[in-house]
Each structure stands twice: as C-alpha cells, then as structure tokens.
Amino acid sequence: MFSFQFYHNSLATGPRLAAIYRNNLHVSIDERCIFCVKRAVGVPAREDFTHVFFHCEVIQQCLNRYLDKYMDRVDGTIEKKKLLFNGFREGAMGDESEISTLLNIIFLYTIWQSRLSRKIPYFTTIEEHMLTIFDNCIRVSTRLTGIVETNASIVCRTWRFRHGCG
C-alpha cells in the first residue's frame, strides 16, 4: 500500500489531510513537518512529499548516510533525487537497478513509519528495520535470492554477510 501511495503521490501528509478536513470544524490538522516540530527547528516547514523524504533537515543525516553506504556516494541534488525516488542511476541496469529500487522504497517506508509514529528517525534504527524488511522480501522470492547471492552491490554483500553466505 505504501509503494502505491508513494509512487502516486497520495500519502497522507499534513497539507493533504488539511485539505480533506478543511470543512470539518471539529478536526484540526497541523500542516507542519512532524520531524521539524519534534526537533524544534526554527520555523518548521510545510510537510509536503519532497520535504518529508528529501529536504527535511532532520532526516538529512539519515538520507546522506543511506546514500553514502548503500548507493556508492551519489553527488548532486538532482542525481540523489533521481536515485532515491525512481531508482535511476547512470550505468546501472537490470538486477542492480531492481535491488536498489527495492531498497530505496524500503528505506523510504521506514522513514514514513517513523513519521507515523511521530519519532525522529536515526540511521541505525532505520537501517535495522530496512534490512529486516529487505531480508523478508528476499526470503519470499527465489529470483531475488538468486540475485542477492551473486550481485556485487553493497546491500547484496551485506545480506550475504548477515546470512553467512560469504
């Protein structure tokens, strides 16, 4: 459900909820970013789609550590957005692109879960949840298992190390 809503830009962010409940006097929706409010950032930003997943200064450390560790240091804002939001990476094809897209959506899902639980995301917690979900995805697909057993990407090597496969 998250993947569908993410790729159709229909996640229930503050402004979207505020628009839905605009005419209901009994419901008050805060359009400010939950992460910015929790961290007491000077002027909390409006919680739109790209802010929550890319521009929020509270998640920047998580985002940069994720990209540095699992995506071989992507430079430039546009390249980071392309890679994070649609899995596009110059020169990556086939299995590598599929694995990175899967990992990206799992990473973004864990960020969203932090937002729903109103907790500031920290990379170690996000990474642990992300790798657990990734393990579960691999476990249910023999094709994905075959990919991670042979692919040279960092997440595949991490998976093999976690499972004692070399």
C-alpha positions in Angstrom: 0.0 0.0 0.0 2.8 2.4 0.8 4.5 1.8 -2.5 1.3 2.6 -4.4 0.6 5.7 -2.4 4.3 6.8 -2.7 4.5 6.5 -6.4 1.1 8.1 -6.9 2.0 11.0 -4.6 -1.0 10.3 -2.4 0.5 9.8 1.0 -1.4 11.5 3.9 1.0 14.4 4.5 -0.2 17.4 6.6 -1.4 19.6 3.7 -3.3 16.7 2.1 -5.0 15.8 5.4 -5.8 19.5 6.0 -7.4 19.8 2.6 -9.5 16.7 3.2 -10.8 18.0 6.6 -10.9 21.7 5.6 -14.7 22.0 6.1 -14.8 19.9 9.3 -14.7 22.4 12.2 -14.1 19.5 14.7 -10.8 18.4 13.1 -7.7 20.5 13.2 -4.7 19.3 11.1 -1.2 20.7 11.5 0.4 21.2 8.1 3.9 21.5 9.6 6.5 18.7 9.3 6.3 16.4 12.3 10.1 15.9 12.3 10.8 19.6 12.2 8.3 20.2 15.0 9.7 17.4 17.2 13.3 18.6 16.7 12.1 22.2 17.4 13.6 23.5 14.1 13.3 27.4 13.9 10.4 27.6 11.5 9.0 24.1 10.8 8.5 23.6 7.1 5.2 22.6 5.4 5.1 18.8 5.3 4.9 18.1 1.6 6.0 15.0 -0.1 9.5 16.1 -1.1 10.1 17.8 2.2 9.4 14.6 4.3 11.5 12.3 2.1 14.3 14.6 0.9 14.5 18.2 2.1 13.7 17.9 5.8 16.9 18.9 7.7 16.0 16.4 10.4 16.3 13.4 8.1 19.3 14.7 6.1 21.8 12.8 8.2 19.8 9.6 7.7 19.4 10.2 4.0 23.1 11.1 3.4 24.3 8.1 5.4 21.9 5.8 3.5 23.0 7.1 0.1 26.7 7.0 1.1 26.6 3.5 2.4 24.2 1.8 0.0 24.4 3.8 -3.2 28.1 4.4 -3.6 28.2 8.2 -2.9 25.9 9.9 -5.3 26.8 13.6 -5.9 24.4 16.4 -6.7 20.9 17.0 -5.6 19.2 16.1 -8.9 21.1 12.7 -9.0 20.2 12.0 -5.4 16.5 12.7 -6.1 16.5 10.5 -9.3 18.1 7.7 -7.5 16.0 7.9 -4.3 12.6 8.4 -5.9 12.8 6.3 -9.0 15.9 4.1 -8.8 17.6 5.8 -11.7 21.3 5.5 -11.7 23.6 6.3 -14.5 25.1 3.0 -15.8 23.0 0.7 -13.6 20.9 -1.9 -15.3 18.9 -5.0 -14.7 19.4 -6.7 -11.3 21.4 -3.9 -9.7 18.7 -1.3 -10.6 15.9 -3.6 -9.3 17.7 -4.3 -6.0 18.4 -0.6 -5.5 14.8 0.4 -6.3 13.6 -2.2 -3.8 16.0 -1.0 -1.1 15.0 2.6 -1.8 11.3 2.0 -1.3 12.0 0.0 1.9 14.2 2.9 3.2 11.5 5.5 2.4 8.9 3.2 4.0 10.9 3.1 7.2 11.1 6.9 7.2 7.3 7.1 6.7 6.8 4.7 9.6 8.9 7.0 11.8 6.7 9.8 10.7 3.5 7.9 11.5 4.8 7.0 15.0 6.0 10.6 15.5 9.6 9.6 16.2 12.7 11.3 14.8 14.4 8.7 12.6 18.0 7.8 13.4 20.1 5.9 10.8 20.9 2.9 12.9 17.3 2.3 13.7 16.1 2.9 10.2 18.9 0.7 8.8 18.0 -2.2 11.1 14.3 -2.0 10.1 15.2 -1.6 6.4 17.5 -4.7 6.4 14.9 -6.8 8.2 12.2 -5.9 5.7 14.8 -6.5 2.9 15.5 -9.9 4.3 11.8 -10.8 4.4 11.5 -9.7 0.7 14.4 -11.9 -0.3 13.1 -14.8 1.7 9.8 -14.9 -0.2 11.4 -14.8 -3.7 13.7 -17.3 -5.2 14.5 -15.0 -8.0 15.6 -12.2 -5.6 17.5 -14.7 -3.6 19.4 -15.7 -6.7 20.2 -12.0 -7.4 21.5 -11.2 -3.9 23.6 -14.4 -3.8 25.6 -13.2 -6.9 25.3 -9.4 -7.2 28.2 -7.2 -6.1 26.2 -4.3 -4.7 26.8 -3.3 -1.1 23.3 -4.4 0.1 23.8 -7.8 -1.5 27.2 -8.2 0.1 25.7 -7.1 3.4 22.9 -9.6 3.0 25.4 -12.4 2.3 27.4 -11.4 5.4 24.3 -11.3 7.6 23.3 -14.8 6.5 26.8 -16.4 6.5 26.8 -16.8 2.7 30.4 -15.5 2.2 
